[in-house]
Each structure stands twice: as structure tokens, then as C-alpha cells.
Amino acid sequence: MQVASSEQTEPGTLDPQDWQSLRAQGHRMLDDMLDYLEHIRERPVWQPIPNEVRTPFHEALPQSASDLAAVHDTFMRDILPFASGNAHPGFMGWVHGGGTPVGMLAEMLAAGLNANLGGRDQMPIEVERQVLRWVRELFGFPESASGLFVTGTSMANMIAVLVARTATLGSSVRHEGVAAAGKRLSAYASAGAHVCISQAMDLSGLGLDTLRLIPMNDHYQMDIAELARAIASDRDAGYTPFFIAGTAGSVNVGAIDDLAALADIAKKEKIWFHVDGAFGALAMLAPEIAPSLAGIERADSIAFDFHKWAQVPYDAGFILVRDGALHYSTFASPAAYLKRESRGLAAGSPWPCDFGPDLSRGFRALKTWFTIKVYGAEKLGAVIAHTCALARYMQQRIKEMPELELLAPVSLNIVCYRYRCKDPDRVNADIVVALQESGIAVPSTTVINGRFAIRAAIVNHRTTANDIDALLKATISFGEKILLPHNQNES
Ligand SMILES: *Cc1c(COP(=O)(O)O)cnc(C)c1O
């Protein structure tokens, strides 16, 4: 067998023979995505996926090659129009960020570089460390604090639970397991906390029942007196309280726990104080909202997402830990093939893989770094404040509309409301589906004090007052339509 000369294409390579035509195709693909973002308002927010679109995606493993242009056409025809639509200004479901053109371009650069940020001495890791320094600065954490990009706050919360477990049981827990310590641990979060905190207890081997869900006060914050009572009664019963998770921006209504009061209790009781600030923590960027996060600077760890309020493309979660040495001792593991050196590419220890469960890691830091550099912290803070102003506007409009009813006070950027009628749970569930299928707007749903709610979380920087008006107007018109006698007979 002959070895191919450098003039010929190597049989093993996946690079093109004709870079010129790849370049032209690449430019078309880039233009298509810029067109998508420039004209996104002209599209429906979301549309149901027809069977003719879904079915071809059950094809067998393709053995032979296809033209890049043809695969791109399939993307444009079958994938792009049927995404969840969170880039669209009418998207207000769950808590989704909108993304930005800058973030998209940075993702392209990161993909081209194909950096693996598990470790080694490379500038991409310096970029991640730069973001860590900015995060420390934002939250008033010391230089010894450590931090790491992860998929999202779910993973960040789990890392916090594991570090807190090490703090309480010592690093021998890594060898002997939780049971060997002979202690029954207990943890605390608001009844309005995100379910991923329970899941973190489960995944870390502590068990779902470790987490006590503390009742909320009238402002949907964790009730501090109830928390103190729960801790005392657990101590009496022989438990070791080890973890308090405050929520900064609750998923249901956007409530912020009294973080300073939680910090006081945690300090007095010597319990780890964690903040789940998935979206809310970055309100630190908005000077008019930051004061409501007072106490967050005293946390032992903070979990949050750049992919929500900071508009960085998915995914870009982050965990910040005050005690970097403890964080390191929770995850660092020796392995011959990961040996560190003082010079050469294997220098630069500690590596990001010493602070979390991932070894291979993508360059999430780059799209975040670009977003912060290009837009600046001030502008990102202004976007956050603007979404809160829109939520207050929406609250005001709802109060003025006799057909609608507000179900929870607006504290940040989340508005829960419903259409007034008989059998409101059923009718409002139908309204939400009709809204989503109409392509006009995408709210999601929740239950507030046993009442079914239409929930709009205004996160996207593209959303305007017109989008809010369109949602409210359509809510009323779908409500009226669903209540027509002929529709009631149907269901
Ligand atoms: C979104 C959210 C989470 C989960 O974060 P992911 O990035 O989706 O893993 C956790 N807590 C709160 C309060 C959230 O809003």
C-alpha cells in the first residue's frame, strides 16, 4: 500500500479537498444564522412539529457521505423552524436566556479551536480564570475562592453539596463513603426552591429525605423562624445539619430569600451557606436590584447560570466556592496520565478538572468572556433591570384588565396570572397551549397556592412592552374563544 503524497488528500482526513467551496458554504451558513437572528420577530415563537418533519429523523445510521450543503438545507428546513424559540422576544416560558449574535460568533471560534479545558497550560484556561476573577469581584469573594464552568445550576448545586459534605465529614468521606461517618446529615431549602437541590441530595448519595423544605412567608421567601425551628428539632433528633440553600430568584415567582438572615443562622449554627442564584444572582450587575441580594457576599458557595439573565448561549453554568482549598480537596484525584509538571504543556496546575467531576470540558468561558467584554457589565445589568421593569409593566396592565387576575406579587421578572372564569384551572391550561400553538407567545405554567397559573418569566433581552401586550391580549381572546358554548361541549 502506497502512502499518499502531500498533494493528494490523505484518506484519513475529514478536512475538505476544496477549502474554497467549504469557505463559501460556511459563509452561507453564517449568513443564515445572522438572518435568523435579525428577522426573528417575523417568525412564530414556536410551532408544533409536523409528522413529516419528525419521521425522517428515524433514518438508519448513514453509511455514506452527504453533501454539507444538503445537510445544511435539512437543518434550515426541518430543525431551525422547530426549535423551542427561546431566542424569540415572545418567549417567556420557564427561565430561558435569549442568546446573542456575539455569543454565537464566539461559539464558532471556540468550536474551531476545539480546546479541551480539563487542564494543561493553555490560554483558554486563562480565559476561564479571568471570568472567575470577574465573578469573585462581582460577589465580593476573596482571591482564594475557586470556581468553574459547568453545564448549569443543577450541576453547580450538586458540586456545592459535595463540597459541603466534605467540609462536614472531612475528606475521608471520599474513601469511606457517607455511611461510614455514622452521621445523619440534614439540609434546608425553601419550599419554593428548585427541585435540582433535592436531586443533588439524591445524586450525592445523601438521599432525597436529607432535604427539609421550609415553608415560605407571604413574600415567598424561606420563613426564617421555621428554619431555626427545623434546625433545632433536627439537632434534638440527632441529625447533623450541614447545608442551607438560599434561593436568589425562585423559579415560581422570582422571590429572593433573606440571604443576610440565612447567613446569620448558618454562621451561628456552623452550617454551610449556599445560594442557588441560577438566574437571580446576576442581578448583582444591576445596581438598582443588587441591594435585594444583600448577604450573598457571605455565602460559602454560589451557583448560577450565564445562560439565563446574562444571555450567554447554552450552556454556561457556574459554581463559585469561597474555600478554594476545600473545593480542590473534594475533587482532585491523582492519576499517572494526568501528571503535572512545572514546565511544558502539563504545567499550570491546579487544573479545572481538579474542581469538578468533568475531565474533558469545552470552552464555555469564551462565549461568556466575549459577552462580558463586548457588551460590558453595565449594559448586561441594564438588560436585567429592563426585564424587571417589563414585569412591573405587565403587573400593572393585568391589574387594569378586569378579565385577568394576578396570582403573585412581582418581585423580579416573573409574572403569574390567570384568566378569570369558571373552572379556571382547565381553561387556563387550554389558554397556555393555545398561546404556544398560535406562535404569538410562549408562557409556561405553574401552581401558586393550589391555583393553576400562567407564568411569564421575562428573561430575553429582545422582549419589549409590545410583546407583553400581545401576550395579554391573546390570553383574553383565547380565553373568550375557549369559553364559547360550542367549545365547552367539545371538551
Ligand atoms: C434554572 C434554575 C435551576 C436549574 O439550572 P439549570 O441551568 O437548568 O441546570 C436551578 N435553580 C433555579 C432557581 C433555576 O431558575
The ligand as a MOL file (V3000), in Angstrom:
LIG
                    3D

  0  0  0     0  0            999 V3000
M  V30 BEGIN CTAB
M  V30 COUNTS 15 15 0 0 0
M  V30 BEGIN ATOM
M  V30 1 C -32.9670 27.2370 36.0920 0
M  V30 2 C -32.8310 27.0350 37.5400 0
M  V30 3 C -32.1040 25.9570 38.0520 0
M  V30 4 C -31.5120 24.8990 37.1660 0
M  V30 5 O -30.4890 25.4210 36.3790 0
M  V30 6 P -30.0220 24.6860 35.0560 0
M  V30 7 O -29.0530 25.6120 34.4390 0
M  V30 8 O -31.2550 24.4860 34.2270 0
M  V30 9 O -29.4230 23.3830 35.4630 0
M  V30 10 C -31.9310 25.8790 39.4210 0
M  V30 11 N -32.4560 26.7920 40.2450 0
M  V30 12 C -33.1850 27.8320 39.7920 0
M  V30 13 C -33.7400 28.8190 40.7740 0
M  V30 14 C -33.4020 27.9910 38.4250 0
M  V30 15 O -34.1140 29.0290 37.9570 0
M  V30 END ATOM
M  V30 BEGIN BOND
M  V30 1 1 1 2
M  V30 2 1 2 3
M  V30 3 2 2 14
M  V30 4 1 3 4
M  V30 5 2 3 10
M  V30 6 1 4 5
M  V30 7 1 5 6
M  V30 8 2 6 7
M  V30 9 1 6 8
M  V30 10 1 6 9
M  V30 11 1 10 11
M  V30 12 2 11 12
M  V30 13 1 12 13
M  V30 14 1 12 14
M  V30 15 1 14 15
M  V30 END BOND
M  V30 END CTAB
M  END
